């Protein structure tokens, strides 16, 4: 019986088998993950249609030639790119195979946008996707039960320079920030830029962006380009210069410091400081036409930055676009995947997948990220998951970028959580 790739730890050896590979290679190490987990001269990538509600596709036709050149075969499920406007013919022309779902799922290496639901992974299969393992530990449990290898791309050590071109968080957040402003602007009941007409002068809209990470900075820049007067906040005092560089006016909060952890993500804030931020920023936003909230804490529910009491003080017609509706929301009035109007006339937008509303571009950027990542796994010995790869296992202890208990994208393999992922062990 044919088997797709199997990585079985047998003492100090990892054995790999695949019907799509021209040779079998072995990695040797005394660690169950091995220093060379997999070595194959040809590896087949499978790309499937995403779960319902997701319009993106993981690999686009323009990435196929690069993957093939690196030594991959690519099998894409028929119609997988339809919602992103990538035709089956475009994949065929680029050198991919168009297959049914069953055949795509038999591939040794699956590349997806989201963790696929209702599929059967097999022993040794490798899957790369955005798994959000801290919020969904059941996905780790499932992969371990199947002895599959999970590469969660949202776990990438983003401060590493080499990681920048593989950072799906940044590429998708950029688009989300852009689309949040466009979506909000389309609902604001007034013009955005200043206009001088024969009938009078229209004052520019006031926009407040809460948070100035990747998404927030793009939101500031987009609102500024539309002609709005833009105010922006952040818990990091150092963000002031970045905000001003893209046209925003920094909202400083008394007692502000650089609330950022070693991995570059915002730290959880104290209740007192959250209250202070709420009071200061929401006061600035009380007469705003558009408010965009971007505060997201890695692996945790979104902090409430716009309580119901603040919403009730906002003017009628104000639009709040909550970019974190999928993880609880920053606004206390947010309802995930709904747009509703409060009794006070404030419109609250809870779209959960903003990049998915522009799937052609979002898919292209995601594909570029994953293609760069996949190519990096192909060395002289073929497809390899190496303990020496900081992207996979995290920076070594002693490195400026080392974070205790946090590894890289390699979450689990062979039925075990990777030994660098001790923080994950606490939630599984």
N, C-alpha and C positions, 0 to 999 in steps of 0.2 A: 504493500500500500504506500502510496506517495505521501510524504510528509513535507510540510513547509518547514522553515528553519526551526531547529530545535537546539537549544543551548542547555545541555544537561551537565551539571557539575558532577564529575566522577572522580572523587579524590582531589587531585591537583590538576585535573584536565577538564576542559569544557569542550564537549563534542558538538559539532554543528552538522546538520543534515538539511539538504534542500533539493527538491527536484529541479529548481530553476538555476542551480549553481553548477558550474563546470568542474569544481573541485571542492573538496572538504578540507578545512583547516582546523587546527587545534590551538587553543591558547593554554598556556601553562602558568599556574600561579598557585600559591597556597591559600589564597583568599577565594571564597566562593564566587566572587564576581570576576576574578581573574584580571591580569594586566592586559590581556588581549581576549576579550570575551568572545568575539566572533570574528572569524576570518574567512571571507568568501570572495571569489573572483567576480561573481555576478550576484547581485541581490535584487529581488523584485520588490518594488514598492506598490502597494495597493491603495487606491483612493476611492472612497465610497461616497454615496450621496449622504449628506449630513441629515441628522434627525430633523423632524418636523419643527418648523419655526426658525431654522437656520438657512439663510440664503447664500452663504459663502461656500466656496469650495477650497480644499486645502492646497491643491496644486493646479496652476493654470498652464495653458499650452506653451507660453513663452519660456517656462522653466524646464520643459521636457528635454530639450537638446542638451542643456547643461547637466541634467541628471544622467542622461544616457552616456554622455562623454565621460562622466565620472565612473561609469561601470554599472549603472542601474538599468533595470527594465522597469517600465511603469505601466501598470494595469489600472485603468480608471473605469469605474462603473458607468454603464450607459446612462446618459442624462445627468450625471453628477454636477456638471457645470452649467446646466440649463438656467437656473435661477440667477447665476452670476453672468449670464450672457456669453458663455464659452461653449461652443458647439462640439459635439462628438467628432465632427469632421476636422475641426481645428486641432484636436488632440491627435487624431490619426495622422494628419499632415505633419505634425511635430515629431512623430515617432513613437507615440504611445499605443498601447493596445486598448481597445474599448471592449469591455467584458460585462458579464452579468454580475450581480452582487455576490453570489456564491464564490465565483472565481476570484474576484477582487479580495474577498475576505480570506482566501487561502494564501495570500501573499505573506511572505516572512516578515515584511516591514510595512505596517499600516501608518499612513500619515493622514490625520484628520484635523479639523478645526476644534470640535468639541469631543469629549469622551463619548464614544458611540454607545448607545443604549440597545439592549436586546440583541446582542450578538454574542457568539461563542468564540472567545479567544482560545488559542491552543498553546500547549507547552512550548516555550521558547520563542513564541511570537513577540515581536517588538512593535510597540505602538507609540507614536509621538503625537501629542495633541495638547490642548489646554485642559488639564484635568482638574485644576483647582483642588488639590488633594487635602488641604486643611479644612475646607468646607465640605468636602465629599470623601471622607475616609473610606467609605464603602467601596469606592473605586479601587483603592489600594488593596483592600481585602479581596475583592474579586480577582484582580490581577495575580495576587499571591496564591489564591486558590487554584488558578490555572497555570501557575509558574510562568506567567508571561512577564515581559519586561516593559515597564511603564516609563516613558520619557515625557515628563510634564513640562511643556515649554514655558509656562508661566513661572516656573521655578528657576529660570536662567539667572546666573549671577550677573546682574545687569551692569555692575560697575566695572567689569572687565572690558577692556577696549575691544577685545576679540568678539565679545558678546553683542556689541552694538548692532551688527548686521543681522543678528539672529533674534533680536529682542522683539517678540511678538507683542508684548505689553505696550511698548512704545509706539510701534507702527499702528496698532489698532486704536490706542488712546488718542493719537494725533487725529485720526479720522473722526473719532467720537466727539472730541472737543469742537472740531469744525462743524459737524452735523448738528450738535446740540444748539449752537448759536443760530444756524440756518432754520432749524425747526422752531425754535423759540421766536425768532424774528418773524416767521410766517404767521404766528398767532398773535403777536403784539398788535393791538388795535390802533397803531399810529405809525407814521413813517420813522425810519431809523436815522437817516442822515439829516443834517441841516439843509433846508431848501429855502431859497429866496424866490418867491413867485410874485406875480402881479396882484395876487390876492392876499399876500402877506408872507411873513417869514415863519418857517416851521423849525422849531428848536430840535436839536438832535436828541435821540433817545438816550436814556441812562441805563447802562448795563453794569451789573455787578457779578463778577466771577469769584466764587468761593473756592479757593485752592489754586495753586499755580504750578502743578506738576506738568507733565507732558500734555495732558488733556487741557488743563487750565490755560497754559500759555498759548496753545493753539486757539482756544476759545477767545482769549483776549485779542489775539492778532486778527481773528476773523471778525469779531465785533467792531474792532477799530477800522478794518477795511470797509465795513458796511457804513461807517460814518458815525458810529455811536461814541458817546463819552463813556469810557470804561474805567471802572474801579475794580480792584482785585485784592484778595487777601491770601495769606498763607501763614501756617504756623512757624515757618522758617523765616527768620529775619533776613537771611541771606538772599531770599527770593525777591526782595525789593528791586534789586538791579535788573533781574531778569524780567520782572513785570514791566518796569519802565522801558526796557529795551524794545518791547513789542507794542508799546503805546498805551499801557495801562497806568493807572494811578494807584499806588500802594496804600492799602489800609493797614496802618500799624496798630497793634493791640498792645497795651501796657503789659509788661512782663514777658514779652515775646522772646523766644530763643530759637535755636535750631533743633526742633523736635524731629530728628531724623535718626534712624537706626544705622547699624554698620553696613547693611545691604542697600541703603539708599532709599528705603521706604519710610513713610511717616510713622512715627511711634504713636502708640495709644496715648491719649492726652488725659490729664487729670480732670475730674469733674469741675473743679473751680476754674481751670483755664478754659475749658469748653464753654462754660457759662459766660466768661469774660469775652470770648470770641463771639458767641451768639449775640451778646448785648451790643458790642461795638459794630460788628459787620451788619447785623440785621437793622441797626439804627441807620447806617448808611444806605441800606437797601430799601428802607421804608417807602421811598418815593421813586424807586427804580421801575423801569418798564420791563426789564428782563433780568432774571436772576438765574445763573447756572451754577449748580453745586457739583463739585468734583472730588470731595474728600473721601478717599478710599484707603483703608488700612489693610495691608496684605494679610490674607488668611483670616480676617475678622469681619464681623458685621460693620457696615458703614456707620460712622458716628453721626448723631443728629446735630446738624449745624443750623437748621431752620426749624425751631419748634413751632407748634401750633399757635402759641401766643404771638410769635413774630408774624406769622402768616396773616393773622387777624388784623395786624397793624399795617400791612401792605395795602397800597392803593388798588382800587378796582381796576381790572384790566391788566395788572401785572402778571407776567408769565414766569413760572418757575420750571426750569428743566432740570430734573434730578437725574444725573448721570449714573447714579448707583442704585437705581430701583431694584436691580437684580440681587443685591446683597443687603436689602433692608431699607435703603434709601437714606439720604441726608435730610430730607424734609419729612417732618412728622405726618404731613398730610398726603404723602406720596402713596399711590396705589400702583403696584407693578403692572406694566403694560396697559395702563389706562390713562386717559386724559379727562380730568374732571374740574369743575368750577366750584369753588368754595362759596359759602353763603355771602362772603364779602366780595365776591367777584374776581378772586385770584384764580388763574388757570394753572393747574399743576400737571406737568407732563412726566409720566413714569415709563417711558420707552426703555426696555431692558437691553436691547441689542442695537445700539446706534451704529456701529460699523456695518452691521448686517443690512442697514437701510441704504447703503451704497456698496452693494456686494461686488461689483466689478473691480473697483479700486481696492476695496478691503481684501478681496481674494488675491489680487496681484501682489500686494505688499506682504500678506501672510505667506504666500507661495515663495516669494523672494527670501523671506526669513528662513523658512523650512528647507528650501533648496540649499542655501548656504550651509545650514546645519547638517543636512544629509551628506553633502559633498565632503564636509569636514570629517565624516566618519569613514570615508573611503581612503585607505592608505595603501602602501605597497603590498600589504597582506590582505587587501580587500576590506570588507566591512568590519569595523572594529569598534568595540566599546571599551575604552581603556581607562584604567584607574589613574593614569597620568593626565587625563583630559580634565582641566578645571571646569569646563562647561558642563561636563557630565557629573562630576563628583564634588565640585566646589573648590575654591582656592585652598591651598594647604595651610596648616597651622603655621603662624609666623608671617604669613602674607598680610599686606595692608588691607586686603579685601576678605580675609578670613572672617567668617561668622560662626560662632560656636553653635553646633547643632543643626546648621543649615548646609546641605550639600548643593548639588547642581540639579540638572534636569532628570538625572537617573534616580527615580524614586524607589523602585523595587525590581528585583529580578530573581528567578529561581525560587520563588516562594518566600523571599525575605526582603524587608526594607533595607535599603543601603545603609551601611554602618555610619555614614556621615549625617543621616537624616534623623537625628535623635529627637528633634522637635516634633517631627511627624509621628514618631513612635508614641508620643504622649497623647495623640488624638485618635490613633487607630485601635 
